[in-house]
Amino acid sequence: MFRKRSTDEGDELLARLGSLTAQARERAEQQRSQVELAIALQRGMLPRDLPRRPGLHLAVRYAPANQGLNVGGDWYDAFAMPDGRIGLTIGDVQGHNIEAAAFMGQVRAALRALASVTSEPGELLARTNDLLLTLGSDLFATCTFLRLDPVTGVLESARAGHIPFVWATADGKSGVVHDMGGPPLGIQPGMDYRVTRHRLTTGGVFVLLTDGVVEGPSLHVEDGLAQVVRLAGIAAVAGLKVHALAAAVIKGADHVGHDDDAAVLVVGHDGPNTPAPPAQPRVVRP
């Protein structure tokens, strides 16, 4: 025969279930708060405005991962340097948590600060690498830094463990920049990062991205990059706006097979001797 549970045993069971439910709800709220904080950190640390120069066209797209605790540390940045050239950077911090989002902000801030000391891409990455090591973090970051002369279209790049970027020209040529990169930032001191020189021709584009756009369980990185090469080639020949190309490239993140940060930075140029845009009227307030 089955023993009939007493009222006290039933009450105790309900109390335990209630306690477990409350604990689970509390953990879920804490996790949700951490995700919201990480996303706020990401958005707050990304640039609100991009540099504007005659003939220079920049477009960005950013899709943060926000499923569960899968919040990463991808970033992009573009800023004017003291010598008049433009610094362009994109990168990815190892890890998917609030620490990765915070470390992303440190890397981006370090690159901007040190660019006022040296704008040479290889030296800039080397100094940033050594600076990050002094922070004592266990995290590291991959990164590409480009220095662009908006007048001549000359572009110099250095890469720290990051996936290569894509190029295309208006005459139908396109491909992947297979330059000699160095190790990720924050792993080993005293690293060297070689600099490669390019030229952004009239109507041409360079596409910088993070691996969340082109690599995952459902998409091999080489196939993902090949898709971006095809899109960039079509856009350059057709004369599409850089914003349209950036929007088309970021859609690749839907096919990689996982939820991860995805960032795209597209650079276009009208060529040298581009006339300056008309001056904007200045409003003087009393």
C-alpha atoms as an extended CHARMM CRD file, in Angstrom:
* protein
*
       286  EXT
         1         1  MET       CA              0.0000000000        0.0000000000        0.0000000000  PROA      1               0.0000000000
         2         2  PHE       CA              1.1270000000        3.5760000000       -0.6420000000  PROA      2               0.0000000000
         3         3  ARG       CA              1.8550000000        5.6780000000        2.3660000000  PROA      3               0.0000000000
         4         4  LYS       CA             -0.1960000000        8.8410000000        2.4170000000  PROA      4               0.0000000000
         5         5  ARG       CA              1.9820000000       11.9260000000        2.6230000000  PROA      5               0.0000000000
         6         6  SER       CA              1.2770000000       14.1030000000        5.5980000000  PROA      6               0.0000000000
         7         7  THR       CA              0.2400000000       17.7090000000        5.2400000000  PROA      7               0.0000000000
         8         8  ASP       CA              3.5620000000       18.7820000000        6.7410000000  PROA      8               0.0000000000
         9         9  GLU       CA              5.5470000000       16.8750000000        4.0830000000  PROA      9               0.0000000000
        10        10  GLY       CA              3.4820000000       18.4860000000        1.3350000000  PROA      10              0.0000000000
        11        11  ASP       CA              4.0320000000       21.9380000000        2.7560000000  PROA      11              0.0000000000
        12        12  GLU       CA              7.7730000000       21.2820000000        3.0120000000  PROA      12              0.0000000000
        13        13  LEU       CA              7.9320000000       20.1650000000       -0.6190000000  PROA      13              0.0000000000
        14        14  LEU       CA              6.0620000000       23.2470000000       -1.7840000000  PROA      14              0.0000000000
        15        15  ALA       CA              8.3780000000       25.4470000000        0.2550000000  PROA      15              0.0000000000
        16        16  ARG       CA             11.4450000000       23.8570000000       -1.3470000000  PROA      16              0.0000000000
        17        17  LEU       CA              9.9910000000       24.2470000000       -4.8250000000  PROA      17              0.0000000000
        18        18  GLY       CA              9.1930000000       27.8690000000       -4.0790000000  PROA      18              0.0000000000
        19        19  SER       CA             12.7540000000       28.4960000000       -2.8690000000  PROA      19              0.0000000000
        20        20  LEU       CA             14.2830000000       26.8700000000       -5.9570000000  PROA      20              0.0000000000
        21        21  THR       CA             11.9940000000       28.8860000000       -8.2190000000  PROA      21              0.0000000000
        22        22  ALA       CA             12.9650000000       32.1060000000       -6.4690000000  PROA      22              0.0000000000
        23        23  GLN       CA             16.6690000000       31.2830000000       -6.7910000000  PROA      23              0.0000000000
        24        24  ALA       CA             16.2840000000       30.4800000000      -10.4960000000  PROA      24              0.0000000000
        25        25  ARG       CA             14.4030000000       33.7420000000      -11.0420000000  PROA      25              0.0000000000
        26        26  GLU       CA             17.1030000000       35.6840000000       -9.2120000000  PROA      26              0.0000000000
        27        27  ARG       CA             19.8710000000       34.1040000000      -11.3170000000  PROA      27              0.0000000000
        28        28  ALA       CA             17.9340000000       34.8440000000      -14.4940000000  PROA      28              0.0000000000
        29        29  GLU       CA             17.5420000000       38.4820000000      -13.4640000000  PROA      29              0.0000000000
        30        30  GLN       CA             21.2610000000       38.7420000000      -12.7020000000  PROA      30              0.0000000000
        31        31  GLN       CA             22.1460000000       37.2420000000      -16.0780000000  PROA      31              0.0000000000
        32        32  ARG       CA             19.7450000000       39.5770000000      -17.8570000000  PROA      32              0.0000000000
        33        33  SER       CA             21.2650000000       42.5440000000      -16.0600000000  PROA      33              0.0000000000
        34        34  GLN       CA             24.7710000000       41.4520000000      -17.0550000000  PROA      34              0.0000000000
        35        35  VAL       CA             23.7450000000       41.1210000000      -20.7070000000  PROA      35              0.0000000000
        36        36  GLU       CA             22.0630000000       44.5390000000      -20.6860000000  PROA      36              0.0000000000
        37        37  LEU       CA             25.1350000000       46.0910000000      -19.0740000000  PROA      37              0.0000000000
        38        38  ALA       CA             27.4800000000       44.4580000000      -21.5950000000  PROA      38              0.0000000000
        39        39  ILE       CA             25.3810000000       45.6500000000      -24.5350000000  PROA      39              0.0000000000
        40        40  ALA       CA             25.2810000000       49.1500000000      -23.0400000000  PROA      40              0.0000000000
        41        41  LEU       CA             29.0770000000       49.0640000000      -22.7130000000  PROA      41              0.0000000000
        42        42  GLN       CA             29.4350000000       47.9800000000      -26.3330000000  PROA      42              0.0000000000
        43        43  ARG       CA             27.1600000000       50.6630000000      -27.6950000000  PROA      43              0.0000000000
        44        44  GLY       CA             28.5910000000       53.3580000000      -25.4540000000  PROA      44              0.0000000000
        45        45  MET       CA             32.1760000000       52.6380000000      -26.4840000000  PROA      45              0.0000000000
        46        46  LEU       CA             31.5770000000       52.5880000000      -30.2360000000  PROA      46              0.0000000000
        47        47  PRO       CA             31.9980000000       55.9260000000      -32.0540000000  PROA      47              0.0000000000
        48        48  ARG       CA             28.8920000000       58.0250000000      -32.5440000000  PROA      48              0.0000000000
        49        49  ASP       CA             30.2960000000       59.9210000000      -35.5220000000  PROA      49              0.0000000000
        50        50  LEU       CA             32.6690000000       59.0200000000      -38.3400000000  PROA      50              0.0000000000
        51        51  PRO       CA             35.2540000000       61.3900000000      -39.8680000000  PROA      51              0.0000000000
        52        52  ARG       CA             34.1300000000       63.3560000000      -42.9010000000  PROA      52              0.0000000000
        53        53  ARG       CA             36.5770000000       64.3270000000      -45.6330000000  PROA      53              0.0000000000
        54        54  PRO       CA             36.0820000000       65.3250000000      -49.2730000000  PROA      54              0.0000000000
        55        55  GLY       CA             35.9430000000       62.1640000000      -51.3840000000  PROA      55              0.0000000000
        56        56  LEU       CA             36.0020000000       59.7970000000      -48.4010000000  PROA      56              0.0000000000
        57        57  HSD       CA             33.0450000000       57.5040000000      -47.7530000000  PROA      57              0.0000000000
        58        58  LEU       CA             32.7040000000       55.4080000000      -44.5890000000  PROA      58              0.0000000000
        59        59  ALA       CA             29.9110000000       53.0530000000      -43.5940000000  PROA      59              0.0000000000
        60        60  VAL       CA             29.5810000000       50.7410000000      -40.6080000000  PROA      60              0.0000000000
        61        61  ARG       CA             27.2210000000       48.0220000000      -39.4660000000  PROA      61              0.0000000000
        62        62  TYR       CA             27.2630000000       46.3640000000      -36.0620000000  PROA      62              0.0000000000
        63        63  ALA       CA             25.1150000000       43.4960000000      -34.7900000000  PROA      63              0.0000000000
        64        64  PRO       CA             25.8430000000       42.5960000000      -31.1370000000  PROA      64              0.0000000000
        65        65  ALA       CA             25.2210000000       39.0550000000      -29.9600000000  PROA      65              0.0000000000
        66        66  ASN       CA             22.4980000000       39.0910000000      -27.3360000000  PROA      66              0.0000000000
        67        67  GLN       CA             21.3230000000       35.5100000000      -26.9180000000  PROA      67              0.0000000000
        68        68  GLY       CA             21.7820000000       34.3350000000      -23.3370000000  PROA      68              0.0000000000
        69        69  LEU       CA             25.1710000000       35.4440000000      -22.0330000000  PROA      69              0.0000000000
        70        70  ASN       CA             26.7710000000       35.3020000000      -25.4720000000  PROA      70              0.0000000000
        71        71  VAL       CA             27.8710000000       38.9490000000      -25.5220000000  PROA      71              0.0000000000
        72        72  GLY       CA             31.2060000000       39.5510000000      -27.1560000000  PROA      72              0.0000000000
        73        73  GLY       CA             33.6790000000       42.3550000000      -27.6690000000  PROA      73              0.0000000000
        74        74  ASP       CA             33.8050000000       43.2260000000      -31.3600000000  PROA      74              0.0000000000
        75        75  TRP       CA             34.4430000000       46.8560000000      -32.2350000000  PROA      75              0.0000000000
        76        76  TYR       CA             35.1030000000       49.2540000000      -35.0820000000  PROA      76              0.0000000000
        77        77  ASP       CA             36.4920000000       52.7700000000      -35.0040000000  PROA      77              0.0000000000
        78        78  ALA       CA             37.4210000000       55.6170000000      -37.3150000000  PROA      78              0.0000000000
        79        79  PHE       CA             39.0250000000       58.8740000000      -36.2340000000  PROA      79              0.0000000000
        80        80  ALA       CA             41.0880000000       61.7910000000      -37.5060000000  PROA      80              0.0000000000
        81        81  MET       CA             44.7580000000       61.8220000000      -36.5160000000  PROA      81              0.0000000000
        82        82  PRO       CA             46.9580000000       64.8690000000      -35.8560000000  PROA      82              0.0000000000
        83        83  ASP       CA             48.6780000000       64.6060000000      -39.2540000000  PROA      83              0.0000000000
        84        84  GLY       CA             45.3760000000       64.8230000000      -41.1290000000  PROA      84              0.0000000000
        85        85  ARG       CA             45.1540000000       61.1640000000      -41.9970000000  PROA      85              0.0000000000
        86        86  ILE       CA             42.3490000000       58.8510000000      -40.8620000000  PROA      86              0.0000000000
        87        87  GLY       CA             42.7980000000       55.9500000000      -38.4760000000  PROA      87              0.0000000000
        88        88  LEU       CA             40.5600000000       52.9430000000      -39.1290000000  PROA      88              0.0000000000
        89        89  THR       CA             40.3950000000       49.9190000000      -36.8740000000  PROA      89              0.0000000000
        90        90  ILE       CA             38.3010000000       46.8170000000      -36.3610000000  PROA      90              0.0000000000
        91        91  GLY       CA             38.8030000000       44.0070000000      -33.8890000000  PROA      91              0.0000000000
        92        92  ASP       CA             37.4930000000       41.1990000000      -31.7340000000  PROA      92              0.0000000000
        93        93  VAL       CA             38.1590000000       40.4300000000      -28.0650000000  PROA      93              0.0000000000
        94        94  GLN       CA             38.4080000000       36.7730000000      -27.0410000000  PROA      94              0.0000000000
        95        95  GLY       CA             35.4500000000       35.7300000000      -24.9220000000  PROA      95              0.0000000000
        96        96  HSD       CA             31.7290000000       36.4000000000      -24.7590000000  PROA      96              0.0000000000
        97        97  ASN       CA             30.9010000000       38.0910000000      -21.4850000000  PROA      97              0.0000000000
        98        98  ILE       CA             30.8840000000       41.4450000000      -19.7740000000  PROA      98              0.0000000000
        99        99  GLU       CA             34.6670000000       41.2790000000      -19.2270000000  PROA      99              0.0000000000
       100       100  ALA       CA             35.1690000000       40.9890000000      -22.9990000000  PROA      100             0.0000000000
       101       101  ALA       CA             32.9710000000       44.0330000000      -23.5940000000  PROA      101             0.0000000000
       102       102  ALA       CA             34.9340000000       46.0560000000      -21.0330000000  PROA      102             0.0000000000
       103       103  PHE       CA             38.2940000000       44.9210000000      -22.4340000000  PROA      103             0.0000000000
       104       104  MET       CA             37.1210000000       45.9880000000      -25.8790000000  PROA      104             0.0000000000
       105       105  GLY       CA             36.7540000000       49.5230000000      -24.5720000000  PROA      105             0.0000000000
       106       106  GLN       CA             40.2850000000       49.4430000000      -23.1630000000  PROA      106             0.0000000000
       107       107  VAL       CA             41.7490000000       48.2970000000      -26.4860000000  PROA      107             0.0000000000
       108       108  ARG       CA             39.8810000000       50.9320000000      -28.4660000000  PROA      108             0.0000000000
       109       109  ALA       CA             40.8880000000       53.6750000000      -26.0340000000  PROA      109             0.0000000000
       110       110  ALA       CA             44.5210000000       52.5450000000      -26.1150000000  PROA      110             0.0000000000
       111       111  LEU       CA             44.6190000000       52.6500000000      -29.9170000000  PROA      111             0.0000000000
       112       112  ARG       CA             43.1800000000       56.1630000000      -30.0030000000  PROA      112             0.0000000000
       113       113  ALA       CA             45.4760000000       57.4540000000      -27.2850000000  PROA      113             0.0000000000
       114       114  LEU       CA             48.6490000000       55.9670000000      -28.7440000000  PROA      114             0.0000000000
       115       115  ALA       CA             47.7370000000       57.1600000000      -32.2520000000  PROA      115             0.0000000000
       116       116  SER       CA             48.4580000000       60.6750000000      -30.9980000000  PROA      116             0.0000000000
       117       117  VAL       CA             52.0220000000       59.5130000000      -30.2800000000  PROA      117             0.0000000000
       118       118  THR       CA             52.6250000000       57.4310000000      -33.4100000000  PROA      118             0.0000000000
       119       119  SER       CA             50.3100000000       56.8580000000      -36.3490000000  PROA      119             0.0000000000
       120       120  GLU       CA             52.5400000000       54.2650000000      -38.0430000000  PROA      120             0.0000000000
       121       121  PRO       CA             50.3090000000       51.1450000000      -38.0000000000  PROA      121             0.0000000000
       122       122  GLY       CA             52.9750000000       48.5890000000      -37.0760000000  PROA      122             0.0000000000
       123       123  GLU       CA             54.4310000000       50.6310000000      -34.2470000000  PROA      123             0.0000000000
       124       124  LEU       CA             50.9580000000       51.5440000000      -33.0120000000  PROA      124             0.0000000000
       125       125  LEU       CA             49.9380000000       47.8860000000      -32.6980000000  PROA      125             0.0000000000
       126       126  ALA       CA             53.2390000000       47.0230000000      -30.9960000000  PROA      126             0.0000000000
       127       127  ARG       CA             52.7990000000       49.7750000000      -28.3960000000  PROA      127             0.0000000000
       128       128  THR       CA             49.1560000000       48.8420000000      -27.8290000000  PROA      128             0.0000000000
       129       129  ASN       CA             50.1510000000       45.2200000000      -27.3440000000  PROA      129             0.0000000000
       130       130  ASP       CA             52.7180000000       46.1040000000      -24.6840000000  PROA      130             0.0000000000
       131       131  LEU       CA             50.3040000000       48.4780000000      -22.9470000000  PROA      131             0.0000000000
       132       132  LEU       CA             47.5580000000       45.8470000000      -22.7380000000  PROA      132             0.0000000000
       133       133  LEU       CA             49.9620000000       43.3870000000      -21.1680000000  PROA      133             0.0000000000
       134       134  THR       CA             50.5450000000       45.8070000000      -18.2860000000  PROA      134             0.0000000000
       135       135  LEU       CA             46.8220000000       45.6110000000      -17.4200000000  PROA      135             0.0000000000
       136       136  GLY       CA             47.2350000000       42.0410000000      -16.2210000000  PROA      136             0.0000000000
       137       137  SER       CA             44.1630000000       40.7290000000      -18.0410000000  PROA      137             0.0000000000
       138       138  ASP       CA             43.8500000000       37.1450000000      -19.2520000000  PROA      138             0.0000000000
       139       139  LEU       CA             42.0290000000       38.3430000000      -22.3650000000  PROA      139             0.0000000000
       140       140  PHE       CA             43.5040000000       39.1150000000      -25.7810000000  PROA      140             0.0000000000
       141       141  ALA       CA             42.2280000000       40.7810000000      -28.9360000000  PROA      141             0.0000000000
       142       142  THR       CA             42.6650000000       40.4770000000      -32.6770000000  PROA      142             0.0000000000
       143       143  CYS       CA             42.8260000000       43.7500000000      -34.5630000000  PROA      143             0.0000000000
       144       144  THR       CA             43.4710000000       45.4210000000      -37.9020000000  PROA      144             0.0000000000
       145       145  PHE       CA             44.6270000000       49.0410000000      -38.0300000000  PROA      145             0.0000000000
       146       146  LEU       CA             44.7100000000       51.1460000000      -41.2060000000  PROA      146             0.0000000000
       147       147  ARG       CA             46.0980000000       54.6160000000      -41.7860000000  PROA      147             0.0000000000
       148       148  LEU       CA             44.4680000000       56.3380000000      -44.7490000000  PROA      148             0.0000000000
       149       149  ASP       CA             45.5170000000       59.5270000000      -46.5080000000  PROA      149             0.0000000000
       150       150  PRO       CA             42.1490000000       60.8800000000      -47.6930000000  PROA      150             0.0000000000
       151       151  VAL       CA             43.8110000000       63.0960000000      -50.3070000000  PROA      151             0.0000000000
       152       152  THR       CA             45.9020000000       60.5050000000      -52.1550000000  PROA      152             0.0000000000
       153       153  GLY       CA             44.0290000000       57.3290000000      -51.2140000000  PROA      153             0.0000000000
       154       154  VAL       CA             47.2470000000       55.7420000000      -49.9130000000  PROA      154             0.0000000000
       155       155  LEU       CA             46.4110000000       53.2680000000      -47.1870000000  PROA      155             0.0000000000
       156       156  GLU       CA             48.8250000000       51.4730000000      -44.8400000000  PROA      156             0.0000000000
       157       157  SER       CA             47.7160000000       48.4940000000      -42.7820000000  PROA      157             0.0000000000
       158       158  ALA       CA             48.9520000000       46.2250000000      -39.9990000000  PROA      158             0.0000000000
       159       159  ARG       CA             47.1750000000       43.1730000000      -38.6450000000  PROA      159             0.0000000000
       160       160  ALA       CA             47.2930000000       41.4920000000      -35.2230000000  PROA      160             0.0000000000
       161       161  GLY       CA             45.8150000000       38.0200000000      -35.5760000000  PROA      161             0.0000000000
       162       162  HSD       CA             42.6800000000       39.3410000000      -37.2610000000  PROA      162             0.0000000000
       163       163  ILE       CA             41.0410000000       37.9650000000      -40.3940000000  PROA      163             0.0000000000
       164       164  PRO       CA             42.1960000000       39.7520000000      -43.5860000000  PROA      164             0.0000000000
       165       165  PHE       CA             40.1550000000       42.4500000000      -45.2400000000  PROA      165             0.0000000000
       166       166  VAL       CA             38.6740000000       42.5700000000      -48.7280000000  PROA      166             0.0000000000
       167       167  TRP       CA             39.2730000000       44.9800000000      -51.6110000000  PROA      167             0.0000000000
       168       168  ALA       CA             37.5680000000       45.7530000000      -54.9100000000  PROA      168             0.0000000000
       169       169  THR       CA             38.1250000000       48.2550000000      -57.7120000000  PROA      169             0.0000000000
       170       170  ALA       CA             35.7330000000       49.8960000000      -60.1340000000  PROA      170             0.0000000000
       171       171  ASP       CA             37.2970000000       48.0440000000      -63.0990000000  PROA      171             0.0000000000
       172       172  GLY       CA             36.0750000000       44.6630000000      -61.8250000000  PROA      172             0.0000000000
       173       173  LYS       CA             39.0490000000       43.4090000000      -59.8220000000  PROA      173             0.0000000000
       174       174  SER       CA             38.6080000000       42.1630000000      -56.2440000000  PROA      174             0.0000000000
       175       175  GLY       CA             40.2200000000       39.9050000000      -53.6860000000  PROA      175             0.0000000000
       176       176  VAL       CA             41.4550000000       39.3470000000      -50.1430000000  PROA      176             0.0000000000
       177       177  VAL       CA             44.4670000000       41.2230000000      -48.7560000000  PROA      177             0.0000000000
       178       178  HSD       CA             46.8800000000       38.4660000000      -47.7070000000  PROA      178             0.0000000000
       179       179  ASP       CA             49.4170000000       40.5710000000      -45.8660000000  PROA      179             0.0000000000
       180       180  MET       CA             51.8530000000       39.3760000000      -43.2100000000  PROA      180             0.0000000000
       181       181  GLY       CA             50.0890000000       39.7630000000      -39.8770000000  PROA      181             0.0000000000
       182       182  GLY       CA             51.3930000000       39.3780000000      -36.3430000000  PROA      182             0.0000000000
       183       183  PRO       CA             49.9910000000       37.6920000000      -33.2200000000  PROA      183             0.0000000000
       184       184  PRO       CA             46.9130000000       38.9620000000      -31.3620000000  PROA      184             0.0000000000
       185       185  LEU       CA             47.2830000000       41.8400000000      -28.9120000000  PROA      185             0.0000000000
       186       186  GLY       CA             47.8480000000       41.0240000000      -25.2690000000  PROA      186             0.0000000000
       187       187  ILE       CA             49.6200000000       37.6600000000      -25.5260000000  PROA      187             0.0000000000
       188       188  GLN       CA             53.3660000000       38.2580000000      -25.6920000000  PROA      188             0.0000000000
       189       189  PRO       CA             55.4890000000       41.4210000000      -25.3080000000  PROA      189             0.0000000000
       190       190  GLY       CA             57.8680000000       42.8310000000      -27.8860000000  PROA      190             0.0000000000
       191       191  MET       CA             55.9570000000       41.7330000000      -30.9810000000  PROA      191             0.0000000000
       192       192  ASP       CA             56.5080000000       43.1890000000      -34.4610000000  PROA      192             0.0000000000
       193       193  TYR       CA             53.6910000000       43.9570000000      -36.8930000000  PROA      193             0.0000000000
       194       194  ARG       CA             54.5660000000       44.4250000000      -40.5360000000  PROA      194             0.0000000000
       195       195  VAL       CA             52.9860000000       47.2240000000      -42.5360000000  PROA      195             0.0000000000
       196       196  THR       CA             51.5130000000       46.7390000000      -46.0060000000  PROA      196             0.0000000000
       197       197  ARG       CA             50.8970000000       49.6390000000      -48.3820000000  PROA      197             0.0000000000
       198       198  HSD       CA             47.8070000000       49.8770000000      -50.5960000000  PROA      198             0.0000000000
       199       199  ARG       CA             46.0290000000       52.4910000000      -52.6790000000  PROA      199             0.0000000000
       200       200  LEU       CA             42.3040000000       53.1040000000      -52.6180000000  PROA      200             0.0000000000
       201       201  THR       CA             41.4830000000       54.0240000000      -56.2050000000  PROA      201             0.0000000000
       202       202  THR       CA             38.5270000000       55.9920000000      -57.5070000000  PROA      202             0.0000000000
       203       203  GLY       CA             35.3410000000       53.9990000000      -56.9730000000  PROA      203             0.0000000000
       204       204  GLY       CA             37.1970000000       51.2650000000      -55.0970000000  PROA      204             0.0000000000
       205       205  VAL       CA             36.3660000000       49.9100000000      -51.6650000000  PROA      205             0.0000000000
       206       206  PHE       CA             38.0170000000       48.1800000000      -48.7330000000  PROA      206             0.0000000000
       207       207  VAL       CA             35.8550000000       46.0340000000      -46.4660000000  PROA      207             0.0000000000
       208       208  LEU       CA             36.9750000000       45.3340000000      -42.8910000000  PROA      208             0.0000000000
       209       209  LEU       CA             35.0060000000       42.8430000000      -40.8260000000  PROA      209             0.0000000000
       210       210  THR       CA             35.0480000000       40.5040000000      -37.8480000000  PROA      210             0.0000000000
       211       211  ASP       CA             34.8240000000       36.7360000000      -38.0070000000  PROA      211             0.0000000000
       212       212  GLY       CA             31.2080000000       36.7660000000      -36.8200000000  PROA      212             0.0000000000
       213       213  VAL       CA             30.3250000000       37.8460000000      -40.3670000000  PROA      213             0.0000000000
       214       214  VAL       CA             32.1750000000       35.1230000000      -42.2850000000  PROA      214             0.0000000000
       215       215  GLU       CA             32.9870000000       32.1550000000      -40.0560000000  PROA      215             0.0000000000
       216       216  GLY       CA             31.0110000000       29.6190000000      -38.0250000000  PROA      216             0.0000000000
       217       217  PRO       CA             29.7440000000       26.0360000000      -37.8840000000  PROA      217             0.0000000000
       218       218  SER       CA             27.7190000000       26.5420000000      -41.0720000000  PROA      218             0.0000000000
       219       219  LEU       CA             30.2120000000       28.6470000000      -43.0020000000  PROA      219             0.0000000000
       220       220  HSD       CA             33.9450000000       28.1840000000      -43.5170000000  PROA      220             0.0000000000
       221       221  VAL       CA             35.9410000000       31.3990000000      -43.3050000000  PROA      221             0.0000000000
       222       222  GLU       CA             37.2710000000       31.0400000000      -46.8580000000  PROA      222             0.0000000000
       223       223  ASP       CA             33.7300000000       30.6710000000      -48.2180000000  PROA      223             0.0000000000
       224       224  GLY       CA             32.5720000000       33.6080000000      -46.1160000000  PROA      224             0.0000000000
       225       225  LEU       CA             35.3810000000       35.8300000000      -47.3810000000  PROA      225             0.0000000000
       226       226  ALA       CA             34.6510000000       34.7240000000      -50.9550000000  PROA      226             0.0000000000
       227       227  GLN       CA             31.0660000000       35.9360000000      -50.5420000000  PROA      227             0.0000000000
       228       228  VAL       CA             32.2960000000       39.3220000000      -49.3170000000  PROA      228             0.0000000000
       229       229  VAL       CA             34.7240000000       39.5340000000      -52.2600000000  PROA      229             0.0000000000
       230       230  ARG       CA             31.8280000000       38.8900000000      -54.6380000000  PROA      230             0.0000000000
       231       231  LEU       CA             29.6350000000       41.5190000000      -52.9850000000  PROA      231             0.0000000000
       232       232  ALA       CA             32.4310000000       44.0980000000      -52.9240000000  PROA      232             0.0000000000
       233       233  GLY       CA             33.2300000000       43.4590000000      -56.5940000000  PROA      233             0.0000000000
       234       234  ILE       CA             29.6000000000       43.9110000000      -57.6280000000  PROA      234             0.0000000000
       235       235  ALA       CA             29.2530000000       47.0830000000      -55.5450000000  PROA      235             0.0000000000
       236       236  ALA       CA             32.4330000000       48.6720000000      -56.9330000000  PROA      236             0.0000000000
       237       237  VAL       CA             31.5410000000       47.9760000000      -60.5630000000  PROA      237             0.0000000000
       238       238  ALA       CA             27.9430000000       49.1220000000      -60.1240000000  PROA      238             0.0000000000
       239       239  GLY       CA             28.9650000000       52.2140000000      -58.1720000000  PROA      239             0.0000000000
       240       240  LEU       CA             26.7910000000       51.3280000000      -55.1850000000  PROA      240             0.0000000000
       241       241  LYS       CA             26.9520000000       53.4250000000      -52.0290000000  PROA      241             0.0000000000
       242       242  VAL       CA             29.1840000000       52.1460000000      -49.2430000000  PROA      242             0.0000000000
       243       243  HSD       CA             26.1480000000       51.9970000000      -46.9400000000  PROA      243             0.0000000000
       244       244  ALA       CA             24.4270000000       49.5490000000      -49.2870000000  PROA      244             0.0000000000
       245       245  LEU       CA             27.5290000000       47.3600000000      -49.3930000000  PROA      245             0.0000000000
       246       246  ALA       CA             27.8910000000       47.3900000000      -45.6010000000  PROA      246             0.0000000000
       247       247  ALA       CA             24.2470000000       46.3480000000      -45.2170000000  PROA      247             0.0000000000
       248       248  ALA       CA             24.6800000000       43.4900000000      -47.7030000000  PROA      248             0.0000000000
       249       249  VAL       CA             27.8680000000       42.2310000000      -46.0130000000  PROA      249             0.0000000000
       250       250  ILE       CA             26.4310000000       42.2030000000      -42.4730000000  PROA      250             0.0000000000
       251       251  LYS       CA             23.6780000000       39.8610000000      -43.6440000000  PROA      251             0.0000000000
       252       252  GLY       CA             26.3540000000       37.1690000000      -43.8990000000  PROA      252             0.0000000000
       253       253  ALA       CA             26.2100000000       36.9140000000      -40.1120000000  PROA      253             0.0000000000
       254       254  ASP       CA             22.8010000000       35.2270000000      -40.4960000000  PROA      254             0.0000000000
       255       255  HSD       CA             24.4140000000       32.2250000000      -42.1720000000  PROA      255             0.0000000000
       256       256  VAL       CA             27.4540000000       31.4100000000      -40.0170000000  PROA      256             0.0000000000
       257       257  GLY       CA             25.5580000000       29.0250000000      -37.7490000000  PROA      257             0.0000000000
       258       258  HSD       CA             25.9770000000       30.7030000000      -34.3680000000  PROA      258             0.0000000000
       259       259  ASP       CA             25.0950000000       33.8880000000      -32.5300000000  PROA      259             0.0000000000
       260       260  ASP       CA             28.1600000000       36.1150000000      -32.3140000000  PROA      260             0.0000000000
       261       261  ASP       CA             29.0960000000       39.7620000000      -32.5910000000  PROA      261             0.0000000000
       262       262  ALA       CA             29.3970000000       40.9770000000      -36.1650000000  PROA      262             0.0000000000
       263       263  ALA       CA             31.0170000000       44.2280000000      -37.3210000000  PROA      263             0.0000000000
       264       264  VAL       CA             31.6200000000       45.6700000000      -40.7880000000  PROA      264             0.0000000000
       265       265  LEU       CA             33.5180000000       48.8090000000      -41.8080000000  PROA      265             0.0000000000
       266       266  VAL       CA             33.5020000000       49.8290000000      -45.4860000000  PROA      266             0.0000000000
       267       267  VAL       CA             35.8550000000       52.4730000000      -46.8790000000  PROA      267             0.0000000000
       268       268  GLY       CA             35.3020000000       54.1180000000      -50.2570000000  PROA      268             0.0000000000
       269       269  HSD       CA             37.1440000000       56.9110000000      -52.0630000000  PROA      269             0.0000000000
       270       270  ASP       CA             36.4010000000       59.2120000000      -54.9820000000  PROA      270             0.0000000000
       271       271  GLY       CA             40.0640000000       59.6070000000      -55.8350000000  PROA      271             0.0000000000
       272       272  PRO       CA             42.5370000000       62.4860000000      -55.4890000000  PROA      272             0.0000000000
       273       273  ASN       CA             41.6700000000       66.0960000000      -56.1820000000  PROA      273             0.0000000000
       274       274  THR       CA             38.0270000000       65.6100000000      -55.2640000000  PROA      274             0.0000000000
       275       275  PRO       CA             36.3250000000       69.0030000000      -54.8990000000  PROA      275             0.0000000000
       276       276  ALA       CA             35.2940000000       69.9040000000      -51.3910000000  PROA      276             0.0000000000
       277       277  PRO       CA             31.5760000000       69.7840000000      -50.5960000000  PROA      277             0.0000000000
       278       278  PRO       CA             29.7210000000       73.1030000000      -50.3160000000  PROA      278             0.0000000000
       279       279  ALA       CA             30.1190000000       74.8000000000      -46.9600000000  PROA      279             0.0000000000
       280       280  GLN       CA             27.2850000000       74.3230000000      -44.5180000000  PROA      280             0.0000000000
       281       281  PRO       CA             25.6220000000       77.5230000000      -43.2650000000  PROA      281             0.0000000000
       282       282  ARG       CA             26.6470000000       78.4340000000      -39.7580000000  PROA      282             0.0000000000
       283       283  VAL       CA             23.8690000000       79.1820000000      -37.3350000000  PROA      283             0.0000000000
       284       284  VAL       CA             24.7140000000       81.8900000000      -34.8130000000  PROA      284             0.0000000000
       285       285  ARG       CA             22.4820000000       81.8500000000      -31.7990000000  PROA      285             0.0000000000
       286       286  PRO       CA             21.9760000000       85.0180000000      -29.7310000000  PROA      286             0.0000000000
